Amino acid sequence: MSKYLVNKFLYTIDRDPDLVERYREDPRGTVDWWESERANLILNLPPAEASTWLEFTDPERDALGTHDYVALFELGAHNFLLLTLFIALFERDYAEPLAFQREFAARLSHWSVPYPDIST
């Protein structure tokens, strides 16, 4: 499992409103594009400084490509990065304040401490 890469995806998508919209409308396409174009760029360094070996596992790619935040949590995605991006994606679809956050918590309620390991 490449938790680092999943967390990097969540972090970079969440910080760009255009990428949030792109991911909302075309999750699979955005994941494929990001993995091929951005995954190996090193954060905060010029594009010439890049690695060549990072890629998602099939379960990660599937969970990201279907907005499956429960599976991402269970795979070890950082809960704060996961929640902030999914708030940006879906909070607008709910009329009540904090309704998405309550749904997020309810869908993860089968977990108790200890939660999945989020270390990278």
C-alpha positions in Angstrom: 0.0 0.0 0.0 1.4 3.4 -1.0 -0.2 5.5 1.8 2.2 8.3 1.0 0.9 8.6 -2.6 -2.8 8.4 -1.6 -2.2 11.1 1.0 -0.3 13.2 -1.6 -3.2 12.9 -4.0 -5.7 13.9 -1.3 -3.5 16.9 -0.3 -2.8 18.2 -3.8 -6.3 17.8 -5.1 -7.8 19.5 -2.1 -5.6 22.6 -2.5 -6.7 23.4 -6.1 -10.4 24.3 -6.6 -10.2 23.3 -10.3 -8.8 19.9 -9.4 -11.6 19.4 -6.8 -14.2 20.1 -9.5 -12.4 17.8 -12.0 -12.2 15.0 -9.4 -15.9 15.5 -8.5 -17.0 15.3 -12.1 -14.5 12.6 -13.4 -13.0 10.7 -10.5 -11.5 7.8 -12.5 -10.1 10.2 -15.2 -8.6 12.5 -12.6 -6.9 9.7 -10.8 -5.5 8.3 -14.0 -4.3 11.8 -15.1 -2.8 12.6 -11.7 -1.0 9.3 -11.4 0.6 9.7 -14.9 1.3 13.4 -14.7 1.7 14.4 -11.0 2.3 11.4 -8.8 6.1 11.4 -9.3 6.6 15.1 -8.8 8.2 16.0 -5.5 6.2 18.4 -3.5 7.5 22.0 -3.4 10.4 21.3 -5.8 10.7 22.1 -9.5 9.3 19.5 -12.0 12.9 18.5 -12.9 13.1 17.0 -9.5 10.9 13.9 -9.9 10.9 10.3 -9.0 9.9 7.5 -11.3 8.6 4.7 -9.3 5.4 5.8 -7.5 2.1 4.3 -8.5 -1.2 3.5 -6.8 -2.1 -0.1 -6.0 -5.2 -1.5 -7.7 -7.3 -1.1 -4.5 -6.2 2.5 -4.0 -6.9 3.3 -7.6 -10.3 1.7 -7.4 -11.2 3.5 -4.1 -10.0 6.9 -5.4 -11.7 6.3 -8.8 -15.1 5.7 -7.1 -14.9 8.3 -4.3 -15.0 5.4 -1.8 -13.8 7.2 1.3 -14.6 4.2 3.6 -12.2 2.0 1.6 -9.6 4.7 1.6 -9.8 5.1 5.3 -9.5 1.3 5.7 -6.5 1.4 3.4 -4.8 3.9 5.8 -5.5 7.3 4.1 -5.0 10.1 6.6 -8.4 10.8 8.1 -8.0 14.6 8.1 -6.8 14.8 4.5 -9.7 12.4 3.5 -12.3 14.4 5.3 -11.3 17.8 4.1 -11.2 16.8 0.5 -14.6 15.0 0.7 -16.2 17.9 2.4 -15.0 20.1 -0.6 -16.5 17.5 -2.9 -19.8 16.7 -1.4 -20.9 19.1 1.4 -22.7 21.2 -1.1 -25.0 18.3 -1.9 -26.6 18.4 1.6 -29.1 21.0 2.8 -28.4 20.6 6.6 -25.2 22.0 8.2 -22.7 19.2 8.9 -24.9 16.6 7.2 -22.0 15.3 5.1 -19.7 15.1 8.1 -22.4 13.1 10.0 -22.8 10.7 7.1 -19.0 10.3 6.9 -18.9 9.5 10.6 -21.8 7.1 10.3 -20.3 5.2 7.4 -17.1 4.8 9.4 -18.8 4.0 12.7 -17.9 0.3 12.5 -14.4 1.3 13.3 -13.2 1.8 16.9 -9.8 2.5 18.3 -7.3 1.5 17.1 -8.0 3.0 13.7 -6.1 1.9 10.7 -2.5 2.9 10.8 -2.0 6.3 9.0 1.8 6.4 9.2 3.6 6.6 5.9 
